């Protein structure tokens, strides 16, 4: 059985009724719901990729793999170090730090590389927006 995570303290402003320029800070422990949410996210992330892939045909999985390789190429061309690797299809950690802005940059990069709009629309944006933070 997994050990319960230790609550992580957060620093938050205290509203003590004084002037806005005189805010003091205190630590606040996460609520039981916040802790449960963190645990649920960790557990769900362990299986989300396998579940998603199990719902797709072999050809769709191959197409997605090619799309994600192109996404990795874009990130490398942009000079980014893929600290968690480039396996965006099966490694949730690879998506750490990917935002909708990066996905939008990928769309613009593809257009600049001469990809047709119909091809760009069929690629990563739908998949990337599912996992991007």
Buried (B, 14 or more C-beta within 10 A) or exposed (E): EEEEEEBEEEEEEEEEEEEEEEEEEEEEEBEEEEBEEBEEEEEEEEEEBEEBBEEEEEEEEEBBBEBBBBBBBBBEEEEEEEEBEBBBBEEBEBBEEBEEEBBBBBBEBBEEEEBEEEEBEEBBBEBBEEBBE
